[in-house]
Structure formats: structure tokens, C-alpha cells
Amino acid sequence: MQLSKQNLQERQERVYDTIVIGGGAGGLSAGIYLQRYLLSSLIIDKGKARSFWMQELHNYLGLPPDTPGKVLLHQGKEHYLSVNGDLLNGYVEEVVDEGETFAVRVKVGRQNSIYPVFRSKYLIAASGIIDHLVPLDEMRNVFEYAGYNLHVCMVCDGYEMANKKCGFFAGSEASIEDMVFSLSWFTPYITVFTHGLFAVSDEMRQKLTAHGYRLVETPIKQFLGEHHHMTGVELVDGTVVDLETGLIGMGSQYHNTYLKGIDLEMKGGNLVTDHMCRTSHPRIFAIGDLKVGLNQVAIAVGDGALAATQIWRDIRRAAGPRRWEENISVPV
């Protein structure tokens, strides 16, 4: 059922088997599996899934390569609701471990907000990350091209950048080291832009020069292009650099602050999990971009299946086999 301010009261007395925080591809996959395991679930979705901004899902098996991410998410939500899952649009502010249950406090509504608390036995953190984009005065100029030929994921879209003049928009020297020399597998025609955000060491300058890559440290004024096709950048000094594509490597924000009150094993910004996506807490699972691993839609969907299956196994084993009571002989 789609929950709202008007009908969520009846669900606040319920203890769900699992609350899934995040309605992206991973969270929806987990919810569908949970419901098909005859478990009760609530997905709480803040509405900013990373995949929503993907204009084309090029490498998801079985989908036309021009399928927008928002179409995948819409179909996933319809599927989840069709198997009687509960879905609430809201922002999870806090999770409290009460021992046998988790108390999940949610902000519902941007205006005249209410703050209901829902409870569950298990928790799946599927709230993902959001990529930092190039910080311009006019951010609409960035959104005009981001997700089209201005990419944020080399694994997803390296193929789309093959042998093209590519701008790499760096957030730090570490991002240059981590990504540029891997990007060269797809294209050697790389110009690195720092946007004046950080200093580049002499060692890195020499390394870029040795590989023939250009370094531009002057801040960017705006991206150039039309109809969502970026053709270059204009710098604040008026210089124009022609490009055919771009990759942004400016880091990401992890949506996991609601877990700050729970001691969980981390690796950098990611949650550490086992092969079934269980974190260091036995009843908290992390899937998709929040966990250590590969940030891909297909991986997130698989993670959802793994986490839901392990939760079902836990609950099934604790409950024991069901008995066919009418077929059991009554002793005389």
C-alpha cells in the first residue's frame, strides 16, 4: 500500500519483519523478494535515487540500452506494490536499536512535516549515494548535461567515452590518481580540470605530462553544448576547451547518517558486509552503493535478493516448520 500522511497511522502499531531504507533499484529488489517470501516490509524512499538521474541504462541485461533510470524505478515500485508491500515517501532521520526491534523515525512532508516512528525486526540500508557535481554558480548548466554525455561512473559509461576527447573533472589529486589512468583504457584524449579547487603536486604534473594528458587549473565558467549534448567548457578567462564527453570524479555523499547511533564496521564511507550483505550488526543489512563493492544497478538488484533471502532464512529457522494440523493424528 502507498502510505501518506492520511493513512499511515494504522501502520505505526505494526512491527514489520523488515524496513528497507531507500527505494532505488536495490531497495525495490529487496522489497519484492521480502514480499514474495511472505514477509512484511516497508520501503521508505526519500525520492533521490542515484539511478533516477540516469538518462540511459546501457548495461542492464534485458533492457533496451536507452531505458531511463526513472522508468526502471517506476516499474519496480509498481511491482512492489502489486505484491502488497508498503511504500512511504519520506526521509529517515534516525534509527534506534531497541534490542528486539528497530525504531525508525521518519520526516514525512516538506511542509507541515510529521515525524512518525515505525518498527521492524530487521533493517536493510539501501539509501545509496549522490554524486558531487562541478560546483558552478549556475548549477542548472551542469544538470543540462549530467547523465547524458557528462558521466559520473566510468564502469557504467566508459564504453560511451571510447576514443573521444574527454574532460575529467577532479575533486582532489587522489581522484586523478584513482581514475584518470584507468579512464585511459577507454580513451587517451584526456584533459584534467581541477576547477581551481586544489593544488596539484609536481609529481602528478609530471605524471600527467608523461602520458600526454592536459591539465587545466583555471576555474570553469560554464559547460557548452545544446540539446543535452556537451561540446566543451568555457573557462572564467574566456578560454574554450573543446570536448566530446566528460567524467566527473568529485566524490559522493553517503546517505547513511541515520545509522550514526549504531556501531557498525566501516571501510571509508562504505559499510562492511558479508557475502549475504549482512553488516557487523546481525539484523542490519546494507546493499548497493552503501556497501563495499561495485556501484552498479545490476549489483544493487542482486544485493537486494541476497539480503532479503538471508532475512527469510533467519526468520524461517527461528519460526520452525509449519504443521498441517488437520492431517496430524490425534492420539486416543
Disulfide bonds with the S-S distance in Angstrom:
none
